[in-house]
Amino acid sequence: MTSSAVITVTDAGIRFRRNHKGRRSFKDLFSTKARRSKPNEFWALQHVSFEVHPGEAIGVVGRNGQGKSTLLKLVANVLIPDEGSVNVNAGVAPLIEITGGFVDDLTVRDNVYLTAGLHGMTREQVAAKFDDIIEFAEIEDFLDTPYKHLSSGMKVRLAFSVVTSLEEPVLLVDEVLAVGDKSFRNKCYRRIEEMLAEGRTLFFVSHSEGDLRRFCSRGLYLDKGSLKLDGPIEAVLDAYNEDYPGL
Ligand SMILES: Nc1ncnc2c1ncn2[C@@H]1O[C@H](COP(=O)(O)OP(=O)(O)OP(=O)(O)O)[C@@H](O)[C@H]1O
């Protein structure tokens, strides 16, 4: 790892089971690695290596199911690789799986405090930002509403607003901009641009070429669980379009 890298992924691999019945048994916990059963396992990612430097904006492209979200979860430390390593030496604000970080039965207000608190913000720091977070999400009238009663668009607004208010150097965004309406999307674009101007590092999964070209200078192209290409975003999109014309 070079000293300036903020993310270093070295020969990382992760495998999943295709069905729940195939889950490892309790007995497997006590078996040696070689003797464990491996029903229906497959490698969602394998032999993935790259480094990211502070301030880079990286777009992750690939067809459905090729490991993009899995890669972001590895960087967010939500998943641990089965092979190789993923080192992230900065705080990460993850906007991945929208409903992930929020608690259904807590109110909007409590969820904001909880999520920001989990990322190290004090109550005072959250209080100072609270009105801005709610105003950006445009959910002033729902502060005491349980999170589960928000519409799906409102959930996205809240998640985007909270996560981009965290003072973490690395921002992970997985396919959320497609969900909001047009005016909200434009606000999100401006906020991402502000964050990039501040020198933060962006990891961006999207199926929108326009969004990828707008924010990202570098691309990672995942195909069949491998990192097929790591290069300038234009070259990565060209390669992807060539492999899968008309998508
Ligand atoms: N927790 C899990 N358990 C089992 N399989 C999983 C799990 N998470 C992901 N997978 C599988 O791993 C593969 C990669 O999934 P992933 O969500 O990373 O793809 P993706 O490239 O983000 O796809 P999309 O563009 O559809 O969002 C898929 O085959 C998916 O079914």
The ligand as an SDF file (V2000), in Angstrom:
LIG
                    3D

 31 33  0  0  0  0  0  0  0  0999 V2000
  -25.9550  -11.4130    0.9670 N   0  0  0  0  0  0  0  0  0  0  0  0
  -25.9310  -12.1080   -0.1780 C   0  0  0  0  0  0  0  0  0  0  0  0
  -26.1240  -13.4510   -0.1640 N   0  0  0  0  0  0  0  0  0  0  0  0
  -26.0800  -14.1800   -1.2960 C   0  0  0  0  0  0  0  0  0  0  0  0
  -25.8470  -13.6360   -2.5180 N   0  0  0  0  0  0  0  0  0  0  0  0
  -25.6520  -12.3070   -2.5910 C   0  0  0  0  0  0  0  0  0  0  0  0
  -25.6930  -11.4580   -1.4390 C   0  0  0  0  0  0  0  0  0  0  0  0
  -25.4700  -10.1810   -1.8360 N   0  0  0  0  0  0  0  0  0  0  0  0
  -25.2970  -10.2260   -3.1730 C   0  0  0  0  0  0  0  0  0  0  0  0
  -25.4030  -11.4800   -3.6460 N   0  0  0  0  0  0  0  0  0  0  0  0
  -25.2100  -11.9510   -5.0220 C   0  0  0  0  0  0  0  0  0  0  0  0
  -23.9210  -11.4790   -5.4370 O   0  0  0  0  0  0  0  0  0  0  0  0
  -23.9440  -11.0670   -6.7960 C   0  0  0  0  0  0  0  0  0  0  0  0
  -23.5140   -9.6160   -6.8880 C   0  0  0  0  0  0  0  0  0  0  0  0
  -24.5500   -8.8020   -6.3290 O   0  0  0  0  0  0  0  0  0  0  0  0
  -24.4460   -7.2020   -6.2730 P   0  0  0  0  0  0  0  0  0  0  0  0
  -25.6430   -6.7130   -5.5310 O   0  0  0  0  0  0  0  0  0  0  0  0
  -23.1060   -6.8180   -5.7700 O   0  0  0  0  0  0  0  0  0  0  0  0
  -24.5480   -6.8240   -7.8200 O   0  0  0  0  0  0  0  0  0  0  0  0
  -24.6680   -5.3920   -8.5190 P   0  0  0  0  0  0  0  0  0  0  0  0
  -23.5930   -5.3630   -9.5630 O   0  0  0  0  0  0  0  0  0  0  0  0
  -24.6560   -4.3210   -7.5080 O   0  0  0  0  0  0  0  0  0  0  0  0
  -26.0900   -5.4980   -9.2330 O   0  0  0  0  0  0  0  0  0  0  0  0
  -27.2340   -4.4100   -9.5780 P   0  0  0  0  0  0  0  0  0  0  0  0
  -26.7580   -3.6070  -10.7480 O   0  0  0  0  0  0  0  0  0  0  0  0
  -28.3830   -5.2860   -9.9400 O   0  0  0  0  0  0  0  0  0  0  0  0
  -27.4790   -3.6050   -8.3430 O   0  0  0  0  0  0  0  0  0  0  0  0
  -25.3610  -11.3450   -7.2810 C   0  0  0  0  0  0  0  0  0  0  0  0
  -25.3710  -12.6260   -7.8850 O   0  0  0  0  0  0  0  0  0  0  0  0
  -26.1850  -11.3470   -6.0220 C   0  0  0  0  0  0  0  0  0  0  0  0
  -27.3050  -12.2110   -6.1680 O   0  0  0  0  0  0  0  0  0  0  0  0
  1  2  1  0
  2  3  1  0
  2  7  2  0
  3  4  2  0
  4  5  1  0
  5  6  2  0
  6  7  1  0
  6 10  1  0
  7  8  1  0
  8  9  2  0
  9 10  1  0
 10 11  1  0
 11 12  1  0
 11 30  1  0
 12 13  1  0
 13 14  1  0
 13 28  1  0
 14 15  1  0
 15 16  1  0
 16 17  2  0
 16 18  1  0
 16 19  1  0
 19 20  1  0
 20 21  2  0
 20 22  1  0
 20 23  1  0
 23 24  1  0
 24 25  2  0
 24 26  1  0
 24 27  1  0
 28 29  1  0
 28 30  1  0
 30 31  1  0
M  END
$$$$
